[in-house]
């Protein structure tokens, strides 16, 4: 696989490292760079960007992919060359918004019901998922805490959801909040969009996770 230009739409917590994912500019498909570490997680020492910062959502990077690493529960996974730099690509807002609009709300697989997980028994090599990443525009979204764990409570197509948040940048920015729940509108998200990702198998299920909370540009 060659260098691919990718619109980053998640850089979230995953095991002891990070889960980075985004949409390819050439075909509009999701791709998730992974390492050979446990669960494919990426450590900060596993990649470098041309501007020296961690990969940031809603920015475009040219990433040196090597070959596919698809799993039946993560078909978007692909290995990358850890020795090569991820090049930050200047991209117009119009290009970014066009790509986002092309993928927003394009399926109900991950957000088809209010349950926050998919049992492992429902997914296998013989019953693979069609995709494990989804971009949606939620309504009435609130940042909440449940038993000390951060969650996003929101509506999508008139269905209510409560999903765990793994977007550590979002959590760091709002770590001093004590009055829960609080709406994303109060936090400055005029038109929030979120990336939902299917997690690694855990306690007999694949959990639906809010991997990124962003403002539509």
C-alpha positions in Angstrom: 0.0 0.0 0.0 1.3 3.5 -0.8 1.2 6.8 1.1 -2.5 7.7 1.6 -3.9 11.1 2.5 -6.2 10.6 5.4 -8.6 13.0 7.2 -8.0 12.1 10.8 -11.3 11.7 12.7 -10.1 10.0 15.9 -7.1 9.8 18.2 -8.4 8.2 21.3 -7.4 6.0 24.2 -6.9 2.3 23.4 -5.5 -0.1 25.9 -2.1 1.4 26.9 -1.8 3.5 23.6 -3.9 5.2 21.0 -6.5 4.4 18.4 -6.2 6.6 15.3 -8.6 6.5 12.4 -9.9 8.5 9.6 -11.3 8.7 6.0 -9.2 8.4 2.9 -9.3 11.3 0.6 -9.0 9.2 -2.6 -12.1 7.0 -2.0 -13.9 8.3 1.1 -13.4 5.0 2.9 -12.4 4.6 6.6 -9.0 3.3 7.5 -7.4 2.7 10.9 -3.5 2.6 11.1 -2.4 -0.1 13.5 0.8 -1.4 15.0 2.0 -4.9 15.8 1.3 -4.2 19.5 -1.5 -5.8 21.5 -4.8 -4.8 19.9 -3.0 -2.8 17.3 -2.7 0.2 19.6 -0.2 2.9 18.6 2.2 4.4 21.2 3.5 8.0 20.9 6.9 6.6 19.9 5.4 4.5 17.1 4.9 7.4 14.7 5.9 11.0 14.1 4.2 13.8 12.2 5.9 16.5 10.1 4.8 19.2 12.6 5.9 17.3 15.7 2.4 17.1 17.2 0.1 14.1 17.7 -2.3 13.4 14.9 -5.3 15.7 15.4 -8.9 15.2 14.3 -10.1 17.2 11.2 -6.5 17.5 9.9 -5.2 15.6 6.9 -2.0 13.4 7.0 -0.2 11.5 4.3 0.4 8.1 6.0 2.8 5.5 4.8 0.7 2.3 4.9 2.3 -1.0 4.1 -0.4 -3.7 4.0 -3.9 -4.6 5.2 -4.4 -5.9 8.7 -8.2 -6.4 8.6 -10.0 -8.3 11.4 -13.5 -9.6 11.3 -14.5 -6.9 13.8 -12.1 -4.2 12.5 -12.1 -4.4 8.6 -10.5 -1.0 8.3 -7.2 -1.9 10.0 -3.9 -1.5 8.0 -0.3 -1.6 9.0 2.0 1.4 8.4 5.7 2.0 8.2 6.8 3.2 11.6 10.1 4.5 10.2 8.4 7.1 7.9 7.0 10.5 8.9 3.3 11.3 8.6 3.1 14.4 6.5 0.6 17.1 7.6 -1.2 18.2 4.4 -2.7 21.6 4.1 -6.3 21.1 3.0 -9.1 23.6 2.3 -12.1 23.7 4.6 -14.3 23.1 1.6 -12.6 19.8 0.9 -12.9 18.7 4.5 -16.6 19.6 4.8 -17.4 17.9 1.6 -15.8 14.7 2.8 -17.5 14.9 6.2 -20.9 15.4 4.6 -20.3 12.4 2.4 -19.9 10.1 5.4 -22.3 11.6 8.0 -25.1 9.3 9.0 -24.4 6.9 6.2 -25.5 3.7 8.0 -27.2 2.5 11.1 -25.1 -0.6 11.8 -23.2 0.7 14.9 -26.0 3.1 16.0 -28.9 0.9 15.1 -30.1 0.4 18.6 -29.6 1.9 22.0 -27.5 -1.0 23.4 -23.9 0.2 24.0 -22.3 -3.1 23.0 -22.4 -6.0 20.5 -22.1 -9.5 22.1 -19.0 -11.4 20.9 -21.3 -14.3 19.9 -22.9 -12.1 17.2 -19.5 -11.4 15.5 -17.0 -13.9 14.1 -14.9 -14.8 11.1 -18.1 -16.2 9.6 -20.1 -13.2 10.6 -17.8 -10.2 10.1 -19.0 -6.7 10.6 -19.3 -4.5 7.5 -17.5 -1.7 9.3 -16.4 -0.6 12.8 -16.3 3.1 12.4 -19.1 5.6 11.9 -19.4 9.4 11.8 -22.7 10.9 13.0 -24.3 14.2 13.9 -26.0 13.7 17.3 -28.7 15.9 18.8 -29.3 17.0 22.4 -25.8 15.7 23.3 -24.6 15.9 26.9 -21.3 15.1 28.6 -22.1 13.0 31.7 -20.5 10.7 34.3 -21.8 7.3 35.2 -20.2 5.5 38.2 -17.1 7.7 37.7 -16.9 6.9 33.9 -17.3 9.6 31.2 -20.2 9.0 28.8 -21.9 10.9 26.0 -25.7 10.9 26.2 -27.3 11.9 23.0 -30.1 11.3 20.5 -29.7 10.1 16.9 -32.7 9.6 14.6 -35.0 9.9 17.6 -33.2 7.1 19.5 -31.4 7.8 22.8 -27.9 6.6 23.5 -25.3 6.5 26.3 -21.8 5.5 25.1 -18.4 5.6 26.8 -16.0 8.4 25.8 -12.5 7.5 24.9 -11.6 10.9 23.4 -8.8 11.9 25.8 -8.3 15.3 24.3 -12.0 16.1 24.9 -11.7 14.8 28.5 -8.6 16.8 29.2 -10.1 20.0 27.9 -13.1 19.6 30.2 -11.5 17.8 33.2 -12.5 20.5 35.6 -16.2 20.1 35.1 -18.1 19.0 38.1 -21.7 19.9 37.2 -23.0 16.9 35.2 -24.6 16.4 32.8 -23.6 19.4 30.7 -24.7 20.0 27.1 -22.1 20.1 24.3 -23.7 23.3 23.3 -22.6 24.9 26.6 -19.1 23.6 26.0 -18.9 25.5 22.6 -19.9 22.7 20.2 -22.3 24.5 17.8 -22.7 21.6 15.5 -21.1 18.5 17.1 -20.1 15.5 15.2 -18.8 12.3 16.7 -16.8 9.3 15.6 -18.2 6.0 17.0 -15.8 3.1 17.0 -16.2 -0.6 17.9 -13.7 -1.5 20.6 -11.5 -4.5 21.1 -13.3 -7.5 22.7 -13.9 -6.9 26.4 -16.0 -8.8 28.9 -17.7 -10.8 26.2 -18.6 -7.9 24.0 -17.5 -5.3 21.5 -18.4 -1.9 23.0 -19.5 1.1 21.0 -17.2 4.0 21.9 -17.2 7.7 21.3 -13.7 8.0 19.9 -13.9 11.6 19.0 -16.1 14.6 19.7 -15.6 17.4 17.2 -17.2 20.6 15.9 -18.3 20.6 12.3 -15.9 23.0 10.6 
